[in-house]
Amino acid sequence: MEKLDNLMKSQLSPGGIVIPGGRELHMEVIETQTGLVWMSVEAATQQDFDNLELGDSLRGVGIAAAGMDAALFLHSPNAEGEPVRERIIGGHRFINVAIPGEATPLPGGMIELMVNKAHVVGYAGGRALTILSMPEGDFVEVVGDADLDHQLTLPEGASLRTIELKEPWVVPLPNPTKTLWRFGENLRSFQGPVTLP
C-alpha cells in the first residue's frame, strides 16, 4: 500500500483532499436545490447514515463501500484552483464531491449519469478488479462489492471481466465522468471510460 499511497500523493493538488480508509463505507447526501453531492470524509456505518438529521435542504443518497483502495478529490465541481468545499452535517465532516446530470435508465436496470467531479482513484497491486466493458470503452469499479457481480443485469453489449493488477494503478477519472449505477440494496457503480493498465 505504501507504493500506492506515494503514487496517489503525487496526484494531489493544493487544496485537494485524500479520503482515508480504503474500501470503507462512506455516506453521500445531495442538496435538494443545487444538486451538489456531499460525501463523508471518514468511514461511516449504516447507523451513522440512518441517524443523519438532514432537514429540508438535504436528502440522503446512500451509504456504500468504496471499490478502490485509495481516493482523492482535486477540487469541488466547477471550483478548479480552490480548496475542496467542506461542511459538517450531523456531526460528520463532508466534502462537496460531485454534481450529477440527468439520469438515463439503461435496458437491464442500470442507470447512466454524467457527473462533474475531479476524482482520482487508486487500486493496490496484487488484487483482482472487475471491469465493465461497454461499446464506448472500459469502466472501472468504484462503488460496491465484486463478490456480488452475479447480481448485475448488464445493458445490451456490455460484459464484465476481471483483471489482475500486478502493480498499483492510479486512475484520474475523466471530467465529466460517465457513471453506470445499479441502485438498490447492493449499490454498485462503474465509472470512466478509462485506459486499462
Secondary structure, DSSP 8 states (H G I E B T S, - for coil): -HHHHHHHHHH--TT-EEE-SSS-EEEEEEETTT--EEEESS---HHHHHT---TTTEEEEEEEEBSSSEEEEEE-TT-TTS---EEEETTEEEEEEEEE---EE-TTS-EEEEEE-EEEEEE-TT-EEEEEEETTEEEEEEES-GGGGGG----TT-EEEEEE-SS-EEEE--SSEEEEEE-SSS-EEEEEEE---
